[in-house]
């Protein structure tokens, strides 16, 4: 049942993107600022890996990302479950 719903959702999203016209080009300012952010983060991770062992650095960065991402993911999951009346989540 869940697999069928997910497959139908993916097919719907693909159909929407196939019908949509081509998207305009991304502004250069947005590309430059994103590139700067990625560069700063990769430098920080490089220094962090230098201080710690690579496996410990990977585990700690993964844990930090999981902690910060838990609440938004939890809220989105509950919102989706509330929208499906079969589950009865209030």
HELIX and SHEET records of a PDB file:
HELIX    1   1 UNK A    2  UNK A   19  1                                  18    
HELIX    2   2 UNK A   28  UNK A   51  1                                  24    
HELIX    3   3 UNK A   54  UNK A   83  1                                  30    
END                                                                             
